[in-house]
């Protein structure tokens, strides 16, 4: 039985999944940075939602989580 094609497909899948997850983290980080930008407070939530395709509720949740993490005291 030749499993070379299966192994290659599995490897490509893992690499694509890693790239997808990394891109998602990058997107969240950039969204949070824009949400925290003091120079553009008006309409920033809707801009982030429009560009990312996320719901306004998810954008608010993302900002709330980021704000809570920022307020946590350092160990």
C-alpha positions in Angstrom: 0.0 0.0 0.0 1.4 3.4 -1.0 0.6 6.1 1.5 2.8 8.8 0.1 -0.1 10.8 -1.4 -2.0 10.5 1.8 1.0 11.7 3.9 1.6 14.6 1.5 -2.0 15.6 1.7 -2.0 15.4 5.5 1.2 17.5 5.6 -0.3 20.1 3.3 -3.4 20.2 5.4 -1.5 20.7 8.6 0.6 23.5 7.1 -2.6 25.2 5.7 -4.3 24.9 9.0 -1.3 26.5 10.8 -1.2 29.3 8.3 -5.0 29.9 8.6 -4.7 30.0 12.4 -1.8 32.4 12.3 -3.6 34.6 9.9 -6.6 34.7 12.2 -4.5 35.7 15.2 -2.9 38.4 13.0 -6.3 39.7 12.0 -7.5 39.8 15.6 -4.3 41.7 16.6 -4.7 44.2 13.9 -8.4 44.7 14.7 -7.6 45.3 18.4 -4.9 47.8 17.4 -7.4 49.7 15.3 -10.0 49.6 18.0 -7.5 51.1 20.4 -6.3 53.8 18.0 -7.2 57.1 19.7 -6.9 59.0 16.4 -9.9 57.2 14.8 -12.6 56.7 17.5 -15.7 57.3 15.3 -17.1 54.4 13.4 -14.1 52.2 14.1 -16.3 49.3 15.2 -18.3 49.3 12.0 -15.1 49.6 9.9 -13.6 46.5 11.6 -16.9 44.6 11.1 -17.1 45.6 7.5 -13.5 44.8 6.6 -13.4 41.5 8.6 -16.9 40.3 8.0 -17.4 39.8 11.7 -20.6 40.9 13.4 -20.6 44.1 15.4 -21.3 42.0 18.5 -18.2 39.9 17.9 -16.1 43.1 17.4 -17.4 44.4 20.7 -16.7 41.1 22.4 -13.1 41.1 20.9 -12.5 44.6 22.3 -13.9 43.7 25.7 -11.6 40.6 26.0 -8.6 42.7 24.8 -9.5 45.4 27.3 -9.8 42.9 30.2 -6.5 41.3 29.3 -4.8 44.7 29.2 -6.2 45.5 32.7 -4.9 42.3 34.3 -2.0 42.9 36.7 1.4 41.5 35.7 2.4 38.4 37.7 
